[in-house]
Structure formats: C-alpha cells, structure tokens
Amino acid sequence: MELILEDAEFVTMAARAGLAQAMLVRDGRIAAMGPAEAVRAAASPGARVVRLDGATVIPGLIDAHCHVCDVGYLAAAADCSQPSAPDIPAIQARLREAARRTPEGSWVTGGGYVEYKLRERRHPTRAELDQAVPNRPAVVYHTSLHACALNTAALREAGFADTQPDPPGGAFGRDREGRLDGVVFEGPMFALFERNLRHDLARMGAAQAARVVQMAGQRLAAFGVTAACEADMRRDSFGAFAEADANGLLSQRIYGLVVHDQVDWLLGAGPAATRSRRTARASCTSSGTS
C-alpha cells in the first residue's frame, strides 16, 4: 500500500526542509520526501494521494519517561474526564456503568477528572461515590494521578480511617467534622494506584494484559508518540509488552527502566525475556521505582 501526502508543512529537522513538499509512505514507512513531482515519480501508479490542507507533519515523538501500562490501564477505566463528564452526576453515571462490567475482586475504576473543570468546581466526595457504587470499592483518579476520590468501601479496604493523621508525603481530604471525605493526595494515592494496577494485571490473562498495552499504544499514537520509555518496568508489565509484541499489537518502540528488585528475574528469564528484545529494551533503575 502506498500513500502520497501533499499540501502540508513537513517538519523534517533538516537544514533544507523547504524542499519537502510531499511524502511517500509505503507499507507504513516513509519511502521518500522531497519535491512533489519527484515523490510522485517514486510512487507506484496506483498510489493514493491525500492533500492535507496545509496541516503540519512532524517526526514521531519520543516520550523519554512515561508509564505506558498506567495509560492503558486507565484507558480501560470509566471515562470521567471533562468535557465528556461535565459534572459529578455524570461521573456517578459512568461509575454505575463501570460497576456492571467490572469483575468481582477488582475495584470499580474511573479516571481523568479535573475538579476545577467540573460544574461543581470541586472533587467528588465519598458520599457521592457511595450513591453510585454503594457495596464495593470504587475509585476515580484525578487526571494528574496526584489525587483520587474513594467511596466508603474503598477507604475501608485501603485501611484509611477517619481518626488517622495525614501520612508522610500525602494528605487526606476531610469534611467539616474532620471525617475523611474520600479525597486522597500524593503518597498514599501513588501507593493505592500501584497496588490496584499490580493486582489487576496479575488477575489478567495474557491476552487481556496485551490489550492494556494495545490501548496504551492507541492513546499514545493519537498524540504522535512513536517511542516511549516505560519508567516502571516489572515482571508483569514486561510480560504484557512481550505478549502484545508477539501478537502484533505493540504500536511503539518501548524502552524500559527495570525496577531494581526485578532485575534478577529479568536476567534469569531466558527466552521469555528475549522474545520482545527487537522492540523492547531495558535498563535498570537504582531506586525502587523511577
């Protein structure tokens, strides 16, 4: 399959970028760039021509530090972002729907909200999440992943109590009586997210884990990201990348920073670890997580 792109601003990063008037894509790879006539001459007679109406075409972006599995995990959660969910009742509706498709043993999960973009201009509370999901743990993550809101069942399962002080490196939201209102900030939020991600990945079959990577790849590709560094590579996530790669679902070139306590496993994993080395590379971090 061949595709000719024309009528665009091609950013090539080359000194003579003005000569790039067209691009030829053959079987998903750039085969030629240059003057429009030369590119057409290099293409097969049946090549499709697409005019981009002056749009800008840039090289693929490389994300030097991200959390690819986190992106895929949240992509499968209820979409609680704005403007898709404009207010707290909309978030409640999304969580109710998510509860119907979330298997027992996993938390009902939503993500992407920004409190100052909600009509109420505040975080959802535990009472409001209780109305949506009364009998099992539910969480909705802030888009920054530096805060989340939990219902009462989730607070209980996480071990958070009204009487406990704020933990080091984090804080709890509280109502006027000092009772936890369900909002959790920073340190305990990070630990909770990591716990739920690892728990759910461990419960997934190989195909489901590969689907997490595929969904992350689709989200990253929509932003023009063609290579990424997974900054928290562990045994379960490495397996998910390898499975996605083996089934043609890996959209980006992935590099990994392997958490230090996982290195012995990686070095001893043999063929299971080498299967995806054509597309995934690993290095080691010196701290627990990066």
C-alpha positions in Angstrom: 0.0 0.0 0.0 1.3 3.4 -1.0 0.2 6.8 0.2 1.4 10.3 -1.0 0.9 13.2 1.3 0.8 16.7 -0.2 -0.2 20.3 0.7 1.4 20.2 4.1 4.2 21.8 6.1 6.7 18.9 6.5 9.0 19.4 9.5 12.0 17.2 8.7 14.5 18.7 11.1 16.8 19.1 8.1 18.5 22.3 7.1 16.8 22.3 3.6 13.3 21.5 4.9 11.8 23.8 2.3 12.4 21.1 -0.4 10.0 18.7 1.3 6.7 19.3 -0.5 5.4 15.8 -0.4 5.9 12.5 1.4 5.6 8.9 0.1 4.5 6.3 2.6 5.0 2.6 1.6 3.8 -0.2 3.8 3.6 2.1 6.8 7.1 3.5 6.4 8.4 6.8 4.9 9.9 5.9 1.5 10.6 9.3 0.0 10.3 13.0 0.7 11.1 16.0 -1.5 9.6 18.0 -4.3 6.0 16.9 -5.2 7.0 15.8 -8.7 9.9 13.6 -7.5 7.8 12.0 -4.8 5.0 11.1 -7.3 7.6 9.7 -9.7 8.9 7.4 -6.9 5.4 6.1 -6.2 3.5 3.3 -7.9 0.9 4.3 -10.4 -2.0 3.3 -8.1 -0.7 5.3 -5.0 -3.4 7.1 -3.1 -2.9 10.9 -2.9 -4.1 12.8 0.2 -3.9 16.6 0.4 -3.6 17.8 4.0 -4.9 21.4 3.5 -1.8 23.0 5.0 -1.6 20.8 8.1 1.8 20.3 9.8 3.5 16.9 9.6 6.2 16.3 12.3 8.5 13.4 13.1 7.3 10.9 15.6 7.6 12.0 19.2 9.7 10.1 21.8 8.4 10.2 25.4 11.6 9.8 27.5 9.8 9.0 30.7 6.2 7.8 31.0 4.1 5.0 32.4 2.7 3.1 29.4 0.9 0.5 31.4 -0.7 3.2 33.5 -2.0 4.8 30.3 -3.5 1.6 29.1 -5.0 0.6 32.5 -6.8 4.0 32.8 -7.9 3.9 29.2 -10.0 0.8 30.1 -11.5 2.6 33.1 -14.7 4.7 33.1 -14.1 8.0 31.3 -14.6 10.7 33.9 -12.7 13.4 32.0 -14.0 16.8 31.1 -15.9 17.8 29.0 -17.1 14.2 28.5 -18.3 14.1 32.1 -19.2 17.7 32.8 -20.4 17.3 36.4 -20.4 14.9 39.4 -23.8 13.3 38.4 -22.1 12.3 35.1 -19.2 10.8 36.9 -21.6 8.8 39.1 -23.4 7.5 35.9 -20.1 6.4 34.4 -19.1 4.6 37.6 -22.5 2.8 37.8 -22.0 1.6 34.2 -18.4 0.5 35.0 -19.7 -1.5 38.0 -21.7 -3.6 35.7 -18.7 -4.7 33.7 -16.0 -4.8 36.4 -15.3 -8.4 37.7 -15.7 -9.1 41.3 -12.4 -8.7 43.2 -11.4 -5.6 41.2 -12.2 -2.1 42.1 -14.7 -0.1 40.1 -12.4 2.4 38.4 -12.8 5.8 36.7 -10.2 8.3 35.7 -9.4 11.6 34.1 -11.4 14.1 36.1 -10.2 17.7 36.9 -12.1 19.3 39.8 -11.9 22.9 38.5 -13.4 21.8 35.2 -16.4 20.2 36.8 -19.6 22.2 37.1 -19.3 22.0 40.9 -15.6 23.1 40.8 -14.6 20.6 43.4 -13.6 16.9 43.9 -16.3 14.2 44.2 -16.9 13.0 47.8 -17.1 9.6 49.3 -20.8 10.1 49.8 -21.4 10.9 46.1 -19.3 7.8 45.1 -21.3 5.7 47.6 -24.5 6.8 45.8 -23.1 5.5 42.6 -21.3 2.3 43.9 -22.6 1.5 47.4 -21.4 -2.0 48.0 -17.9 -2.4 46.6 -14.7 -0.4 46.4 -14.8 2.4 43.8 -12.1 5.0 42.9 -11.9 7.8 40.4 -8.4 9.1 39.6 -7.6 12.7 39.0 -6.0 13.3 35.6 -2.7 14.3 37.2 -2.6 11.0 39.1 -1.7 13.0 42.2 -5.1 12.7 43.8 -8.1 10.4 43.7 -11.6 10.1 45.3 -12.7 6.9 47.1 -16.0 5.6 48.2 -16.5 4.3 51.8 -15.8 0.6 50.8 -12.6 1.7 49.1 -11.5 3.7 52.1 -12.1 0.7 54.3 -10.3 -1.8 52.1 -7.3 0.6 51.7 -7.1 0.8 55.5 -7.8 4.6 55.8 -9.7 5.6 58.9 -11.3 8.9 60.0 -9.2 9.2 63.0 -5.7 8.7 61.5 -3.5 11.6 60.8 -2.2 12.6 57.4 0.6 10.2 56.3 4.1 11.4 55.5 4.2 12.6 51.9 0.5 12.9 51.5 -2.8 14.2 52.8 -6.5 13.3 53.2 -9.4 15.5 52.4 -11.8 16.0 55.3 -15.2 17.4 55.9 -16.1 20.0 58.5 -16.2 17.4 61.2 -12.8 16.1 60.4 -14.1 12.9 58.8 -12.4 11.6 55.7 -14.3 13.0 52.6 -12.8 10.4 50.3 -10.1 12.5 48.6 -6.6 11.2 48.8 -3.5 13.2 47.8 0.1 12.3 46.8 1.9 9.5 48.6 -1.0 7.3 49.7 -2.6 7.9 46.3 0.5 6.6 44.5 0.7 3.5 46.7 -3.0 2.8 46.1 -2.8 3.2 42.4 0.3 0.9 42.2 -1.5 -1.7 44.4 -4.6 -1.7 42.2 -2.6 -1.8 38.9 -0.4 -4.7 40.0 -3.4 -6.6 41.4 -5.5 -6.3 38.3 -2.6 -7.1 35.9 -1.9 -10.2 38.0 -5.5 -11.3 37.5 -5.5 -10.8 33.8 -4.8 -13.5 31.2 -2.1 -12.9 28.7 -4.5 -11.6 26.1 -6.1 -9.1 28.5 -2.7 -7.8 29.6 -1.7 -7.4 25.9 -4.9 -5.5 25.4 -3.8 -3.0 28.1 -0.6 -2.4 26.1 -2.6 -2.1 22.9 -4.9 0.5 24.4 -2.0 2.5 25.7 -0.4 2.4 22.3 -3.5 3.7 20.6 -3.7 6.6 23.1 0.0 7.5 22.6 -0.2 7.2 18.9 -3.1 9.7 18.9 -0.6 12.2 20.3 2.1 11.3 17.8 4.2 9.3 20.2 6.1 6.6 18.3 8.6 5.5 21.0 8.3 5.6 24.8 10.2 4.7 27.9 8.2 2.6 30.4 9.6 4.1 33.6 8.4 1.3 35.9 9.1 -1.9 34.2 8.3 -5.0 36.2 7.7 -8.7 35.5 4.0 -8.4 34.9 4.3 -5.3 32.6 7.3 -6.8 30.7 5.1 -9.9 30.1 2.3 -7.7 28.8 4.7 -5.9 26.4 6.1 -9.2 25.2 2.6 -10.7 24.6 1.5 -7.6 22.7 4.6 -7.7 20.6 4.2 -11.4 19.8 0.6 -10.6 18.5 1.4 -7.5 16.5 -0.3 -5.2 19.0 2.7 -3.1 20.0 2.4 0.3 18.3 5.6 2.0 19.7 9.2 1.1 20.3 9.4 0.6 24.0 12.3 1.1 26.3 12.1 0.1 29.9 13.6 1.2 33.2 13.5 -2.0 35.2 12.8 -1.7 38.9 15.8 -2.8 40.9 14.1 -5.8 42.6 13.0 -7.2 39.3 16.5 -7.4 37.6 17.4 -10.9 38.9 14.1 -12.2 37.4 14.8 -10.4 34.1 18.3 -11.7 33.8 17.3 -15.3 34.5 14.1 -15.3 32.4 15.8 -16.7 29.3 13.8 -16.9 26.1 10.7 -15.4 27.7 12.6 -12.2 28.3 14.3 -12.1 24.9 11.2 -12.6 22.9 10.5 -8.9 22.6 14.0 -7.6 22.5 13.7 -6.5 18.9 11.2 -3.8 20.1 11.7 -3.5 23.8 15.0 -2.6 25.5 15.6 -2.5 29.2 17.9 -0.7 31.6 18.0 -0.7 35.4 17.0 2.0 37.9 18.8 2.2 41.1 15.7 3.2 43.2 12.6 1.2 43.9 10.6 3.0 41.2 11.5 5.8 38.8 
